[in-house]
Amino acid sequence: MRTKLLPTLLGFLAIGGSIAAQNPPPVFRAETEAVLVTATVLDRDGHPVTDLRREDLRVFEDGVPQEIVVFHIDAEAPLTAVLVVDTSGSMEDKLDDVKDALTHLLDSAQPDDEVAMLRFSQFVEVVSAAGEGRDRLRRQIGQLRAFGGTALNDAILDGLEHARRGRHRKKALIVITDGNDTSSTAPARDVIDAVRRSEVLVYALGIGHGERGSFGHGPDKVDIGFLRRVAEPTGGRAYDLEDAHRGGVDQVDLAVSTIARELRVQYTIGYYPTNTRKDGAFRRITINTTRVGETVRARSGFWAPGGGPTGS
């Protein structure tokens, strides 16, 4: 995401600390002059790293080093979260696990968070819009039922739009599905383009049952390749839960809990691009850490002013 940084914003810079007590920055738009990136940093065991310093990171745009001018951890910053839940017929034997995980996710949300939910089968329905209340959303989660086809592509596009309209700068889309589209009007390429244009972190859970399939028709196969193409360019992650009860653990609940924790320990990193051309080209962003054994996950880039996505 990109913005013209006001001089007073520089006073918010912190090294590894939270700025929750400050007013959150405005929603930034792609046509302005600075770039902000949400980054997840993990150690070699996959655990979040929360003690980074600005000098531990290196930022590159199209391979060119950039100077970091904004750096802080979003430990308590409110967020807009949109849940997109597959309720197609193939989810029948998985939906109880999903309801349980969604309830736990809602319990972990902070009071200032916005949480909305969409469900989809052969069509997409808004179950609860942001601001309608947590109690109502809990009731709606309990009433989810499985039937019909799977308009996965349409649901992701609708979810991105709902997230875009959220009032918080940080936005996340959490998609829970068995990962096989059968009913959408939108093609997969439109979804891939949309996530690359958006400023939304996308997490996707592809749920299958390796030992059995829905209705006893054989194993469900999750299209994890598509889910990765949707999630990874945003700095999010796709979870391949082919056996949702592997090792006697509820893998759906575990993945949702991991996402909830991760959203609270991410960094905001900002820089002024050295490339100021307004040519509409895609700019690739790479963020590395100089600390051994740690990796950074962040969005893959942004579209420069002057045009829209026409390729990679």
N, C-alpha and C positions, 0 to 999 in steps of 0.2 A: 504494500500500500504506500501511497505517496502523498506528501503534503508540503506546503510552505511552512516551515517551522518559525514561529514567533521567537524573538530573543528571550522572552521570559521562560520559554519551555526549557531552555538550557539549564535553568536553575533546578529542574527536576532530576537532573542526572544523578544516578546513584550507582555505586559499585556493589552489585550483589545484594541490594536491599530493596525493600518494598516501598512504593510510593502511594500506597493505598490511601494515606491521609490527604493526599493532594487531589484536586479536582482532576478527573480523567481527561486526557486530551480529546479533541474533537474527532469526529469520524473523518478519516482522511480519504481523499479522492485521487484517482490515478492521473488527473491532468495537471497536478501541481508538482512542486519541485523537489521534495525530499522523499526518501523511501523508508518505511518502517516495516520490519519483518518480525514475526513471532517465531521463536526458535525453541526447540526442545533439545536439551543436552543430556546425554546418557553416559554412564560409565560402562566398563567392559561387561558388567553383569546385567545391564539393561535398566539400572536404577537411575532416577533423575539426579542430576548434579545441581546443587543450589548455591555453591560457593564460588562461582566464576567471578573473575574480574574482567573489566573491559579489555585489558591488555592480553588476556588469554585467548581472544578471538581474532580471527582474520576474516574480512569480508571482501569478496570479489564480485564485480559485475562484468560479465563476459570476459572473465580472466584478468581484469584490471583491478588492482587493490583500491579499496575505498576506505576513507577515514570514518570511524565510528564516532558519531556525535551524540547519540542517545543510547543509553544502556541501563536497563533496570529489570528486576524480576517482578512478575505479575502475581505475587503470592495471594493477594486478596482483592485484586481488581475484579469488579463485577463483569459478567459476560452474558451474551445472548446465546442460548442453546436451543437448537431445533432438533427434535427427535423425529426420525422418519422410520416408521415401523411397518414391516411387511406382514399383512394379515391375509395373504392368499391361502388357498387350500393346502398348498404344500407345506405351510407352516403349522399345520394342525397339531402335530406332536411336539412342537417346539415352543408354542406360544406361552405355556405356563412358565417356562424358564425365562422367557423374555419379559413377561409381566413382573416377575420377581426382581429381575435386574433393573428394570425401569423404576420400580418403586424405590429400590436402594439408591439409584442415581438421584431421584428427586429428593430423597432424604438428605443427600450430601450437598445439595445446592445451597448457596448462600442467600440470605434474605433479599439482597439487591439483584440477584440474577433474574434474567428473563428466561422462561422455559415455555416452549410451545411444542405441540406434537401433531404430526400428520400420520395417518394410516393409509395404506394402499393395498388394493387387490387389483381388479381390472380398471379401477379408477382411483383417484386420490381424494382424500377427505381431510379437512382440518378438524382434528379432534378437540384441540384446545389451543387458542391463540395466546400469545404472550400477554401476560397481565390479567388473565381470566381467573387466576387463583390456583394454589397448589391442591387444595382439597378437591376441587372439581376435576383436576387432572388425575389425581389418584383414583377417583371413581371411574373416570373414563378408561384408565389403564385396566382396571379390573373387568371392564365390560368388553374388552377386545375379543373378537371372534374371527376364526379363520374361514375364508370362503373365496371362491373365484380365482381369477388369473393374477398376473403379476406385472403391474405397470411401473417397474423399477426406475426406468429412465425418466419418465414423467414425474415421479415422486421426488427424485433427486433435484430436478430443475425447480419444482415448486418449493422444495425445502430451502434451496439456495436463495430464492426470492424472499421467503419469509425471514431468513437470517439477515439478508441485506437490509431489510426494513427495521431491524432491531435497533434499540437506542444505545447499546453499548459498543465501544470500539472493538472489543474482542468478541468474535463470533465463531461458533462451532456448530457443525452439522453432524449428527450421529445417526448413521443408517444401519438398521438391523434387518437382515434379509437372508433368504437362502440363495440369493445371488443369481437368479435366472429370470430374465425378462421375457414375458410372453405377450404383453398387452399394450405396450406404450405406443404412442404416436410419434414421439421423438426418437431419433436414432442415437446410438451410443456416441457417435462423433460430436453431437450437439452437447452431450453431457460433459465430455472431455474438454471441449472448448469453454464451456460455462465455468467449470471449476478453475480453469487457468485464468479466467477473467476475474473471478471473484476474489474477495479478501476474507474468505471463510475457511477455517480449518475443517477438513472433512475426515471423519473416522467412520470406518465401515466394518461391520461384523457379518461375516459370511458363515451362517450356521448350517451344518449338515449333521446327519447321524450316520457315522460310518458303519454301524452295525445293522441299521435298518433304514428304510425310507418311509416317507409319509404314506399312510394307507397300506403299508406292507408291500410296496411295489418295487423294492430294491433300494439301494443306497441313493440318497440325494447327492448331487454333485454341485458344489459351490463354484461359481464363476469367479474365482479369487483373482484371476488376471485382470478382469474388468474392474473389480473393486480396488485393486492396487492402483490402476491407472486413474481412478477417480480420487483416491485419498492421498497418495504419495506426493503429487505435484503441489499440494496445498501445505505440506508440512505435517499432515496427519498420518494415519496409519490404517492399514487393512488387516483384520484378524481372520485367519483361516481356522475356523472351529468345526472341522469336519466331523470330529467325534466330540459332541458337546458335553460329555460326561467322562472324559478321559481321566483315568486315575482316581475315579470317585469324586472329582472336583467339578463343580458347576462352572464350566469354562465361560459361559455367557456372562454370568455375574462377575467372574474374575476379570474379564476383559473390560466390562463397563466400569468396574471399580478402578482399574488401572487408568482408564481414560479420565475419569473424574479427578484422580490425584494429579495426573499429568497436566491438566488444564490449569492447576494452581501453582505450578513450579516452572512455568515457561518464561523466557526472556523476551523483552522488546528491544530490538536493535535498530538504530536509525543511522542513515548516512545521506549526504548530498551526492548524487551521482556525478562523476566526472564527465560522463557522456551526456551532454545537454541537448542533443539533437532531438527534434520532435518529428520523428520519421515513422512512428507507428510500429516499430519493430519490437520483437520480443527480446527482453534483456534477461539473461540468465544470471541468477544469484547463487553464489557458493559461499557457505560459511563454514570455517574450520576452527578447531581449537588446537592450541599449541600443547595442550596437556596430554600426556601419553594415556592411551586406553579410553579416551572420551570421544564421542561422536556427536555431531549436530544434525538435527533434522529440521528443515525449514522449507518454505515454499520455493519452487524452482525458479521463479522469476516474475516478471510483470510486463505488461504492454506499455511501451512508451507513448506519450501523447502523439496525436496526429493520425491515429488509425486504430484498427481493431485486429483481433487474431485472424491471421490468414495461414498459419502454419506454425511449426515449432522453431 
